[in-house]
Amino acid sequence: MWRRIRRDQTIRGRVVRMLALPLAALLALLAVIYVNEIARYRGAAATESRITAILALQSLVQELQNERGLTVAVLGGNRGFRERIAPARERVDTQRAAVRSVLGDTASASLDELDGLAQIRNSADAGAADRTDIFDSFTKLIEGLSDDTRHLEIVDDLELRRGAESLEMLTEVKESTAQEWVFLDGVITAGGFQAGEFTKLLNIVAARDLSLEEFDEFADPAGKDAKTKLLNSGAALQARAVESAALRAGDRQSLLADPESWWTAVATMLDDMTGLAGEIGARTLDQAHSLREQATLRLALLSGVVLLSLLGSAYLAIGATRSLAEPLAALAEEADLLAGERLPEAVRRAAAGEESGPPGPVPVASGASAEVRRVADALDRVRATAYALATEQARLRRGNAESLADLGRRNQNLLRRQLGFITRMEREESDPNGLANLFELDHLATRMRRNAESLLVLVGAASLRQWPGPLPLSDVIRAAVSEVEEYRRVVLRRLDDAQVQGSVASGLAHMLAELIENGLTFSPPDLEVEIHGRRIGDGYLIAICDQGIGMNDEDLARANRRLRGEGDFMTGPARFLGHYVVGRLAAEMNAEVRVTPSAVTGVTARISLPAALLAEPAPIAPVPVQAQVSAPPPVPVSPPVPAGRLEQPRTADPTRIRPRALEVDYVVVTERPATPELTEAARTTNGLRKRIPRARRAGSGAVPVQRSGSEPVPRQEPIVEVSDSPAAVRDRLTALRDGLERGTSRTFAATTEEHR
């Protein structure tokens, strides 16, 4: 399978496959670098977002810490801070709106928790909660805002991560300091620790000291120096002195300190910490911005390298394949053109006898390689050899066709003369048995003539007989039936009235005869072949149904292809020559012929005649005749019977031929002078009147007289009893058929005589 896939690949595919492995390795390496640079870019962008969020929340947290301290101090008994609470609350609300506009959905959950701030404020104003509960409520809100910064995307770059972590640790230090600020302010105002308050102070101090140690772990040297400077400031030293006094006092001991000094010192420390956080955040933002710019530059360079690699590979692949594929494609196109158009056209002209040279040489591009030129030279040699063989074959086929056409015309001429000779013998024969034999010989000669015409149809040299006017389709069908061997097994069912153009009558009869013969051949000898005719819209459908062994789907498909004119009879089996004849005739008449399975068994041949082949029936105009008729009175003679009014002969019970009256205008012949009534010697054993030679008919002086169709004249002959044996029935039907063919109408009879 792999070898077959490799054989099916094109030159372009092979070149692409050769370049695919090194190109894939290069792209994989570039992809790894590309992914790393994207990670750095995303880390820098995430750091910027994180630092921006921390700095934005720092302002809000500081305002909340300030409001918490004032509220707890007032609840602890420091009434001097009550006037500061309202402005502090306004600053919190303003900063809250600013943070929401900066962070958006990033801190939406924590900002939504601030909706409970109004309830905390109401509880504090109403005195419904002590200072410890209010402290815890504010602390919970502040911790929720700090958690939002921790949930932001983790930074991969080490320097940026250290800056972000140091900023967060400084935020923790600030929060612990703010808690101690508020807590000790309440203790100082109360004059000492209550139960459990000293332990809580110890926890706050421990958390602050731990955060300071973590800050030293992550902060850069500049941050550490700034932190040391902050802790050694005057405000920090003053606050540390109060803290030391509180720690020495211990649980349940009084604490003597100035609340205002403590408040001012710690507030100054918190402001210094906010400034330090801003400095650290600014440095971290600068690093993140620089890193993002570097990552952007590297990504652009990598994108350029990848693009150049792809373009270079494509250029190499196109250049390599163009030098091979395009010349070969041009040669392939030229070969297709040679095989599909030029060579067939040259062969056609050679077959038609026209002088034509071989196709020109295969053009080759000027820049083609030596290998391509060698292929072109080989193709030229193949072209010359193929042209020589094809033209020779075409000449042989033309010679064979001309020989077959000449043979067919010779047979046709001989059969025409033979039919004429048989006709003269029939006119002169008076013995019934001899006349029946002549009729049988006439039938055999007619079939031989059809075979000769089939040969001319196959070689395209047919010149079928033509009638000048329209003919009833029923007559054409009966004429076709008369040209098959076992016509007694053919049964005409319902045939809708229609007429066909006289120019196609012979071809249609020939085509129907071939199909009927085919149905009879493949049917059991004791079964009949039925013919139906129906008007279908503007056209006409003829169905020939046999009851034979039938055909499978594959054979039906092949037969229909032959009936559509596809294929060549020279290469097909000889037993299917009739199909090719039908296909040629159907194509000439623009008719459609196909075979389908019958309802029960056998095959049905369907012939669809287009409206162009049909003709409207011409009205029968009366022909006035001026003639002098002498006594004695005329003896009426039976008029010719139209074939369309004749009952279809059957193979059983045709025991009598009875006279019929006609309901159309007809011709009655009056003999002059009067002749006695016909004797038995003037008729055949089948009851038919013997034909009179033309010379005798011309001198008899018969004058046609037009009679009205409203007065039907029956035949005046007595009913003749005939034999019911199969041989007698066959002879009788044969004679009746030929009589009808010759006596349907004066024009039709004259034309028939002329072409036979």
C-alpha positions in Angstrom: 0.0 0.0 0.0 2.8 2.4 0.9 4.4 1.7 -2.5 1.2 2.5 -4.3 0.9 5.8 -2.3 4.4 6.7 -3.3 3.7 5.9 -7.0 0.6 8.1 -6.9 2.5 11.1 -5.6 3.4 14.0 -7.9 6.8 15.7 -8.3 5.6 18.6 -6.2 4.5 16.1 -3.5 7.9 14.4 -3.5 9.8 17.8 -3.3 7.5 18.9 -0.5 8.1 15.7 1.4 11.8 16.1 1.1 11.7 19.6 2.6 9.0 18.7 5.1 11.3 17.1 7.7 14.0 19.8 8.1 11.3 22.5 7.9 9.3 20.7 10.5 12.3 20.5 12.8 13.1 24.2 12.4 9.5 25.1 13.0 9.3 23.0 16.1 12.4 24.7 17.6 11.0 28.1 16.7 7.6 27.1 18.2 9.3 26.3 21.5 11.0 29.7 21.6 7.8 31.3 20.4 5.8 29.7 23.3 8.4 30.9 25.8 8.3 34.4 24.5 4.5 34.4 24.6 4.7 33.2 28.2 7.0 36.1 29.1 4.8 38.5 27.3 1.7 37.2 29.1 3.6 37.3 32.4 4.6 40.9 31.9 1.1 41.9 31.0 -0.3 39.9 34.0 2.2 41.6 36.3 1.1 45.0 35.1 -2.5 44.1 35.8 -1.7 42.7 39.2 0.4 45.7 40.4 -2.2 48.1 39.0 -4.9 46.2 41.0 -2.8 46.2 44.2 -2.1 49.9 44.0 -5.8 50.7 43.2 -6.9 48.5 46.1 -4.3 50.0 48.4 -6.0 53.4 48.3 -9.4 51.8 49.1 -8.0 49.7 51.8 -6.3 52.7 53.4 -9.6 54.6 53.5 -11.4 51.6 55.0 -8.6 51.3 57.6 -9.1 55.0 58.5 -12.9 54.6 58.8 -12.4 51.5 60.9 -10.1 53.3 63.2 -12.3 56.3 63.7 -15.4 54.2 64.2 -13.8 51.9 66.7 -12.3 54.9 68.5 -15.6 56.6 68.9 -17.2 53.4 70.1 -14.3 53.1 72.6 -15.2 56.5 74.1 -13.1 58.9 72.1 -15.8 61.4 71.2 -13.4 63.8 69.5 -13.2 61.6 66.4 -17.0 61.7 65.7 -16.7 64.7 63.3 -14.1 62.8 61.2 -16.3 59.8 60.5 -18.5 61.4 57.8 -15.7 62.7 55.6 -13.9 59.3 56.0 -17.0 57.5 54.7 -17.3 59.8 51.7 -13.7 59.0 50.8 -14.4 55.3 51.0 -17.3 55.5 48.7 -15.4 57.6 46.2 -12.4 55.3 46.2 -14.7 52.3 45.8 -16.2 53.7 42.6 -12.7 54.5 41.3 -11.5 50.9 41.9 -14.5 49.4 40.2 -13.8 51.5 37.1 -10.2 50.4 37.1 -10.5 46.7 37.8 -13.9 46.0 36.4 -15.0 42.4 36.9 -11.6 41.4 38.4 -12.6 42.6 41.9 -16.4 42.7 41.4 -17.0 40.0 44.1 -15.1 41.8 46.8 -16.5 45.1 45.9 -20.0 43.6 46.0 -19.2 42.5 49.6 -18.8 46.2 50.4 -22.6 46.5 50.0 -22.7 45.3 53.6 -20.8 48.4 54.7 -23.9 50.4 55.1 -25.3 47.9 57.6 -22.0 48.1 59.6 -22.2 51.8 59.6 -25.8 51.8 60.8 -24.9 49.4 63.6 -22.1 51.6 64.7 -24.2 54.8 64.6 -27.0 53.1 66.6 -24.6 51.6 69.1 -26.1 48.2 68.4 -22.6 46.5 68.3 -19.5 46.9 70.5 -16.2 48.0 69.1 -14.9 44.5 68.8 -17.7 43.4 66.5 -17.3 46.5 64.4 -13.5 46.0 64.2 -14.0 42.4 63.0 -16.6 43.4 60.4 -14.3 46.0 58.9 -11.3 43.6 59.0 -13.3 41.0 57.1 -14.0 43.5 54.3 -10.4 44.6 54.1 -9.1 40.9 54.0 -11.6 40.2 51.1 -10.1 43.0 49.1 -6.6 41.8 49.7 -7.5 38.3 48.6 -8.5 39.6 45.2 -4.9 40.6 44.5 -3.7 37.1 45.4 -6.2 35.5 42.9 -4.7 37.3 40.0 -2.6 35.4 37.4 0.7 34.0 38.8 3.8 35.7 37.3 6.4 33.4 35.7 9.3 35.9 35.6 11.3 35.7 38.8 12.1 39.5 39.1 8.5 40.5 38.5 7.3 37.9 40.9 9.6 39.1 43.7 8.4 42.6 43.1 4.7 41.6 43.2 5.3 39.4 46.3 7.2 42.2 48.2 4.3 44.6 47.5 1.8 42.1 48.8 3.9 41.6 52.0 4.1 45.3 52.5 0.3 45.4 52.2 0.1 42.7 55.0 2.5 44.8 57.2 0.4 47.8 56.6 -2.8 46.0 57.5 -1.3 44.5 60.7 -0.1 48.0 61.7 -3.5 49.5 61.0 -5.2 46.8 63.2 -2.7 47.5 66.0 -3.4 51.2 65.6 -7.1 50.8 66.1 -6.9 48.1 68.7 -4.4 50.0 71.0 -6.3 53.2 70.6 -9.3 51.6 72.1 -7.2 50.0 74.9 -5.6 53.4 75.7 -8.9 55.1 75.7 -10.4 52.5 78.1 -7.3 52.7 80.3 -6.2 49.1 80.0 -6.8 45.6 78.5 -10.0 43.8 78.9 -10.3 40.0 79.0 -8.6 38.5 75.9 -7.5 41.7 74.4 -3.8 41.3 75.2 -3.7 38.0 73.4 -5.3 39.6 70.4 -2.6 42.3 70.5 0.1 39.6 70.6 -1.4 37.9 67.4 -1.5 41.2 65.6 2.1 42.0 66.4 3.3 38.5 65.5 1.5 38.7 62.1 3.1 42.1 61.4 6.6 40.8 62.3 6.1 37.7 60.1 5.1 39.9 57.1 8.2 42.1 57.7 10.4 39.0 57.5 8.7 37.8 54.2 9.0 41.4 52.8 12.8 41.2 53.4 12.8 37.8 51.6 11.2 39.1 48.4 12.1 42.8 48.3 15.0 44.2 46.3 17.8 46.1 48.1 16.1 49.4 47.4 12.9 48.2 49.0 14.8 46.9 52.0 16.6 50.2 52.5 13.3 52.1 52.3 11.7 49.8 54.8 14.5 50.2 57.3 14.3 54.0 56.9 10.6 53.9 57.5 10.9 51.9 60.7 13.6 54.2 62.1 11.6 57.4 61.5 10.4 59.5 64.4 6.8 58.5 64.1 7.8 54.8 64.0 9.9 55.1 67.1 7.1 57.0 69.0 4.6 54.3 68.0 7.1 51.5 69.0 7.4 53.1 72.5 3.7 52.9 73.1 3.6 49.4 71.8 6.4 48.4 74.1 4.6 49.9 77.1 1.4 47.9 76.1 3.4 44.7 75.9 5.0 45.3 79.3 1.6 46.1 80.9 0.3 42.7 80.2 -3.2 41.3 80.5 -5.6 43.1 82.8 -3.1 45.8 83.6 -3.8 49.5 83.1 -2.1 51.3 80.2 -1.3 55.0 80.5 -0.6 56.7 77.1 -1.7 59.7 75.1 -4.3 58.5 72.6 -3.7 61.5 70.3 0.0 60.9 70.1 -0.5 57.2 69.4 -3.0 58.0 66.7 -0.9 60.6 65.0 2.3 58.5 65.1 0.7 55.4 63.6 -1.2 57.4 61.0 2.1 58.9 59.8 3.6 55.4 59.6 0.7 54.2 57.5 1.1 57.1 55.1 4.8 56.3 54.8 4.0 52.7 54.1 1.6 53.7 51.4 4.3 55.8 49.8 6.8 52.9 50.0 4.2 50.6 48.3 3.8 53.2 45.5 7.6 53.2 44.9 7.8 49.4 44.9 4.8 49.2 42.6 6.2 51.8 40.2 9.5 49.9 39.9 7.7 46.7 39.3 5.5 48.2 36.7 8.6 49.6 34.9 10.1 46.1 34.9 6.9 44.5 33.6 6.6 47.1 30.8 10.2 46.7 29.8 9.8 42.9 29.8 6.7 43.1 27.7 8.4 45.3 25.2 11.3 42.9 24.9 8.9 39.9 24.6 7.0 41.8 21.9 10.2 42.5 20.0 11.4 38.9 20.2 7.9 37.7 19.1 8.1 40.0 16.1 11.6 38.7 15.3 10.5 35.1 15.6 7.5 35.7 13.5 9.7 37.2 10.8 12.1 34.2 11.0 9.2 31.7 10.8 7.7 33.7 7.8 11.0 33.8 6.1 11.5 30.1 6.7 8.2 29.3 5.2 8.7 31.6 2.3 12.1 30.3 1.6 10.9 26.7 1.7 8.1 27.5 -0.6 10.4 29.3 -2.9 12.8 26.4 -3.0 9.9 23.9 -3.5 8.3 26.0 -6.2 11.7 26.5 -8.0 12.5 22.8 -7.8 9.2 21.7 -9.1 8.7 24.4 -11.7 11.8 23.2 -13.6 10.3 19.7 -13.7 6.6 19.8 -13.2 5.7 22.6 -15.6 7.5 21.1 -18.6 6.1 17.7 -17.8 2.7 19.1 -17.3 3.0 20.8 -20.7 4.0 17.5 -22.2 1.1 15.8 -20.6 -1.3 18.4 -21.8 0.1 18.2 -25.3 -0.2 14.4 -25.1 -3.8 14.7 -24.0 -4.5 17.1 -26.8 -2.8 14.8 -29.3 -4.7 11.8 -28.1 -8.1 13.6 -27.7 -8.1 16.0 -30.7 -5.3 16.1 -33.1 -4.7 12.4 -33.7 -8.5 11.6 -34.0 -8.9 14.5 -36.3 -6.1 13.3 -38.5 -7.5 9.8 -38.5 -10.9 11.1 -39.3 -9.6 13.0 -42.3 -7.6 10.0 -43.4 -10.7 7.8 -43.1 -12.7 10.3 -45.1 -10.1 10.2 -47.9 -8.8 13.7 -47.3 -5.1 14.4 -47.6 -3.7 15.3 -44.2 -0.2 15.2 -42.7 0.7 14.0 -39.2 0.4 16.4 -36.3 3.3 18.7 -35.7 6.1 18.0 -33.1 5.5 18.5 -29.4 6.5 22.0 -28.4 9.1 22.2 -25.6 9.9 25.2 -23.4 13.2 27.0 -24.1 14.4 26.5 -20.5 13.5 22.9 -20.3 16.1 20.4 -19.0 17.7 17.7 -21.0 15.5 15.1 -19.4 12.4 16.9 -20.4 13.7 17.2 -24.0 14.3 13.5 -24.1 10.8 12.9 -23.0 9.5 15.2 -25.7 11.5 13.4 -28.4 10.2 10.1 -27.2 6.7 11.5 -27.3 7.2 12.7 -30.9 8.3 9.2 -31.9 5.2 7.7 -30.2 3.0 10.3 -31.9 4.4 9.4 -35.4 4.0 5.7 -34.8 0.5 6.1 -33.4 -0.5 8.3 -36.4 0.9 5.8 -38.9 -0.9 2.9 -37.2 -4.1 4.8 -36.8 -4.3 6.1 -40.3 -3.5 2.7 -41.7 -6.3 1.3 -39.5 -8.6 4.1 -40.7 -7.8 3.3 -44.3 -8.5 -0.4 -43.7 -11.8 0.4 -42.0 -12.7 2.7 -44.9 -11.8 0.0 -47.4 -13.8 -2.6 -45.5 -16.8 -0.3 -45.2 -16.7 0.5 -48.9 -16.4 -3.2 -49.8 -19.3 -4.0 -47.5 -21.3 -1.1 -49.0 -20.6 -2.3 -52.5 -21.5 -5.8 -51.6 -24.7 -4.6 -49.9 -25.7 -2.5 -53.0 -25.1 -5.5 -55.3 -27.2 -7.7 -53.2 -29.8 -5.0 -53.0 -29.9 -4.6 -56.7 -30.0 -8.3 -57.3 -32.8 -8.7 -54.8 -34.8 -5.9 -56.3 -34.5 -7.6 -59.7 -35.4 -10.9 -58.1 -38.5 -9.4 -56.4 -39.5 -7.9 -59.7 -39.1 -11.2 -61.4 -41.1 -13.0 -58.6 -43.9 -10.4 -59.0 -44.1 -11.1 -62.7 -44.3 -14.8 -62.0 -47.0 -14.3 -59.5 -49.1 -12.4 -62.0 -48.7 -15.2 -64.5 -49.1 -18.1 -62.2 -52.6 -19.7 -62.1 -51.9 -22.8 -60.0 -52.7 -22.1 -56.3 -49.9 -24.2 -55.0 -47.4 -22.6 -57.3 -48.7 -19.2 -56.3 -48.3 -20.0 -52.6 -44.7 -21.1 -53.3 -44.0 -17.8 -55.1 -45.5 -15.9 -52.2 -43.1 -17.8 -49.8 -40.2 -17.1 -52.2 -41.3 -13.4 -52.2 -41.2 -13.4 -48.4 -37.7 -14.9 -48.3 -36.5 -12.4 -50.9 -38.0 -9.5 -48.8 -36.1 -10.7 -45.7 -32.9 -11.0 -47.8 -33.4 -7.4 -49.0 -33.7 -6.3 -45.3 -30.5 -8.0 -44.5 -28.8 -6.2 -47.4 -30.2 -2.9 -46.3 -29.0 -3.6 -42.7 -25.5 -4.0 -44.1 -25.8 -0.6 -45.8 -27.1 0.9 -42.6 -24.1 -0.3 -40.6 -21.6 1.1 -43.1 -23.5 4.4 -43.4 -24.4 4.0 -47.0 -28.1 3.2 -46.7 -30.6 4.7 -49.1 -33.9 3.4 -47.9 -37.0 3.6 -49.9 -39.2 6.6 -49.4 -42.8 7.4 -50.0 -43.9 10.9 -51.0 -46.8 11.2 -48.5 -47.8 10.1 -45.0 -48.6 6.5 -44.3 -50.7 4.9 -41.6 -48.5 3.7 -38.8 -50.5 0.4 -38.7 -49.4 -0.2 -42.3 -45.8 0.4 -41.4 -46.0 -2.0 -38.5 -47.7 -4.7 -40.7 -45.0 -4.1 -43.3 -42.4 -4.7 -40.5 -44.2 -7.9 -39.5 -44.2 -9.1 -43.1 -40.4 -9.0 -43.2 -39.8 -11.4 -40.3 -39.7 -15.2 -40.7 -42.3 -16.3 -38.1 -44.8 -13.5 -38.7 -47.6 -15.9 -37.8 -46.5 -15.6 -34.1 -46.8 -11.8 -34.1 -50.1 -10.5 -32.6 -51.1 -6.8 -33.0 -52.9 -5.6 -30.0 -54.4 -2.1 -29.7 -52.8 0.4 -32.1 -53.8 4.0 -31.8 -54.4 5.7 -35.1 -51.5 7.7 -36.3 -49.6 8.4 -39.5 -45.8 8.8 -40.1 -43.9 10.8 -42.6 -43.3 8.9 -45.8 -39.6 9.7 -45.7 -39.1 7.6 -42.5 -41.6 4.8 -43.2 -39.0 2.4 -44.6 -36.5 3.1 -41.9 -39.1 2.7 -39.2 -40.4 -0.6 -40.7 -36.8 -1.8 -40.9 -36.1 -0.9 -37.3 -39.4 -2.6 -36.1 -38.6 -5.7 -38.1 -35.2 -6.0 -36.4 -36.8 -5.7 -33.0 -39.6 -8.1 -33.8 -37.1 -10.6 -35.2 -35.1 -10.3 -32.0 -38.2 -11.0 -29.9 -39.2 -14.0 -31.9 -35.7 -15.4 -31.8 -35.5 -15.4 -28.0 -39.1 -16.5 -27.4 -40.4 -20.1 -27.2 -41.7 -21.3 -30.6 -45.2 -21.7 -29.1 -45.6 -18.2 -27.6 -46.5 -15.0 -29.4 -44.9 -11.6 -29.6 -47.3 -8.8 -29.0 -47.2 -5.3 -30.4 -48.9 -2.3 -28.8 -49.1 1.3 -30.0 -50.2 4.3 -27.9 -50.3 8.0 -28.3 -48.1 9.6 -25.7 -48.6 13.4 -25.8 -47.4 14.6 -29.1 -45.4 11.5 -29.8 -46.1 7.8 -30.2 -44.9 4.8 -28.2 -44.6 1.3 -29.7 -44.0 -1.6 -27.4 -42.9 -5.0 -28.6 -43.3 -7.6 -25.9 -41.9 -11.1 -26.0 -42.2 -13.9 -23.4 -38.7 -15.3 -23.7 -36.0 -16.0 -21.1 -35.3 -12.3 -20.4 -32.1 -10.5 -19.7 -30.2 -9.6 -16.5 -29.5 -6.0 -15.6 -26.0 -6.0 -17.0 -27.1 -7.4 -20.4 -29.9 -4.9 -20.5 -27.5 -2.0 -19.9 -25.2 -3.2 -22.7 -28.1 -3.7 -25.0 -29.4 -0.2 -24.4 -26.0 1.2 -25.0 -26.0 -0.5 -28.4 -29.5 0.7 -29.1 -28.4 4.3 -28.3 -25.8 4.0 -31.1 -22.8 3.6 -28.8 -20.0 1.2 -29.7 -18.8 -0.1 -33.0 -20.3 -3.1 -34.7 -16.9 -4.1 -36.1 -15.6 -4.9 -32.6 -18.9 -6.3 -31.2 -20.2 -9.9 -31.4 -22.0 -10.7 -34.7 -25.2 -11.7 -32.9 -25.8 -8.1 -31.8 -25.6 -6.6 -35.3 -29.4 -6.0 -35.2 -28.9 -3.8 -32.2 -26.4 -1.7 -34.0 -28.7 -1.4 -37.0 -31.6 -0.3 -34.7 -29.2 2.2 -33.0 -28.2 3.7 -36.3 -31.7 4.0 -37.6 -33.0 5.4 -34.3 -30.3 8.1 -34.3 -31.1 9.1 -37.9 -34.8 9.5 -37.0 -34.1 11.0 -33.5 -36.2 8.3 -32.0 -35.5 6.6 -28.6 -35.3 2.8 -28.3 -34.7 0.9 -25.1 -35.4 -2.5 -23.7 -36.8 -3.2 -20.3 -37.9 -6.3 -18.4 -41.5 -7.3 -19.1 -44.1 -7.5 -16.3 -44.0 -11.4 -16.1 -41.2 -12.7 -18.2 -39.3 -11.7 -21.3 -38.2 -8.3 -22.5 -40.2 -5.3 -23.9 -38.7 -3.1 -26.5 -40.0 0.4 -26.3 -39.8 2.8 -29.3 -40.6 6.4 -28.7 -41.3 8.4 -31.8 -41.1 12.1 -31.6 -43.8 14.4 -33.0 -41.5 15.4 -35.9 -41.9 11.8 -37.4 -45.7 11.9 -37.2 -48.0 13.5 -39.7 -51.6 14.6 -39.8 -53.8 12.4 -42.0 -54.6 14.0 -45.3 -58.4 14.4 -46.1 -59.7 12.2 -48.9 -61.1 14.4 -51.6 -63.5 13.0 -54.2 -62.0 12.6 -57.7 -64.6 13.5 -60.5 -64.3 11.3 -63.6 -65.9 12.1 -66.9 -66.5 8.9 -68.8 -69.0 7.5 -71.2 -70.3 4.2 -70.0 -72.1 2.0 -72.5 -74.6 -0.7 -71.8 -74.8 -3.3 -70.4 -74.9 -2.0 -66.8 -71.6 -2.0 -64.9 -70.6 -5.0 -62.9 -69.3 -3.9 -59.5 -66.0 -5.2 -58.4 -64.8 -5.4 -54.8 -63.0 -2.2 -53.8 -59.5 -2.3 -52.3 -59.6 -2.6 -48.5 -57.4 -0.2 -46.5 -54.9 -2.0 -44.3 -55.9 0.0 -41.3 -59.4 -1.5 -41.3 -58.2 -5.1 -41.5 -58.6 -7.4 -38.6 -55.2 -8.8 -37.5 -54.6 -12.3 -38.8 -54.5 -14.9 -36.0 -53.2 -18.4 -36.0 -56.5 -20.0 -35.1 -60.1 -20.0 -36.6 -59.6 -17.9 -39.7 -61.9 -20.3 -41.6 -63.8 -17.8 -43.8 -63.0 -14.6 -45.5 -66.3 -12.7 -45.6 -67.2 -9.6 -47.6 -67.0 -6.3 -45.7 -68.6 -2.9 -46.5 -66.5 0.2 -46.5 -67.5 3.4 -44.9 -65.2 5.7 -46.9 -65.1 6.8 -50.4 -63.8 4.1 -52.7 -63.3 3.4 -56.4 -65.4 1.0 -58.4 -64.2 -0.2 -61.7 -66.6 -0.7 -64.6 -65.5 -2.9 -67.3 -66.1 -2.0 -70.9 -67.4 -4.0 -72.7 -69.4 -6.0 -70.1 -67.8 -9.2 -69.0 -69.5 -12.2 -67.6 -69.3 -13.0 -63.9 -66.0 -14.4 -62.8 -65.7 -18.1 -62.9 -63.8 -20.4 -60.6 -60.9 -20.5 -63.0 -60.5 -16.7 -62.6 -59.9 -17.1 -58.8 -57.3 -18.8 -56.6 -58.0 -21.6 -54.2 -58.0 -19.0 -51.4 -60.9 -17.1 -53.0 -58.8 -14.2 -54.2 -59.1 -12.7 -57.6 -56.2 -13.5 -59.9 -54.1 -10.5 -60.8 -54.1 -9.3 -64.4 -50.9 -8.3 -66.1 -50.3 -4.5 -66.7 -50.6 -4.9 -70.4 -54.0 -6.5 -70.1 -55.1 -4.1 -67.5 -54.1 -1.1 -69.6 -56.1 -2.4 -72.5 -59.2 -3.4 -70.7 -60.6 0.1 -70.8 -61.6 0.2 -67.1 -62.8 3.5 -66.0 -62.8 4.4 -62.3 -66.1 5.9 -61.0 -66.3 7.8 -57.7 -69.1 6.6 -55.4 -70.3 8.0 -52.1 -69.2 6.5 -48.9 -72.8 6.4 -47.6 -73.7 3.5 -50.0 -71.4 0.7 -49.2 -71.3 -1.9 -51.9 -70.6 -5.5 -50.7 -68.6 -7.9 -52.7 -70.6 -9.8 -55.2 -68.6 -13.0 -55.0 -70.1 -15.9 -53.2 -68.5 -17.1 -49.9 -65.8 -19.6 -50.7 -65.2 -22.5 -48.3 -61.5 -22.8 -47.7 -59.4 -25.4 -45.9 -58.6 -25.0 -42.2 -55.2 -26.7 -42.4 -52.2 -24.7 -41.1 -50.6 -24.7 -44.5 -53.8 -23.3 -46.1 -54.2 -20.7 -43.5 -50.6 -19.6 -43.9 -51.0 -19.4 -47.7 -54.3 -17.6 -47.3 -52.8 -15.0 -44.9 -49.8 -14.5 -47.0 -51.9 -13.9 -50.1 -54.2 -11.6 -48.2 -51.2 -9.6 -46.8 -49.6 -9.1 -50.2 -52.9 -8.2 -51.7 -53.5 -5.6 -49.1 -50.0 -4.2 -49.5 -50.6 -3.8 -53.3 -54.2 -2.6 -53.1 -54.4 -0.2 -50.2 -54.5 2.9 -52.4 -53.7 3.8 -55.9 -50.8 6.0 -55.0 -49.4 3.6 -52.4 -49.6 0.7 -54.8 -47.9 2.7 -57.6 -45.1 3.8 -55.4 -44.6 0.3 -54.1 -44.4 -1.1 -57.6 -41.9 1.6 -58.5 -39.5 0.9 -55.6 -39.7 -2.9 -55.8 
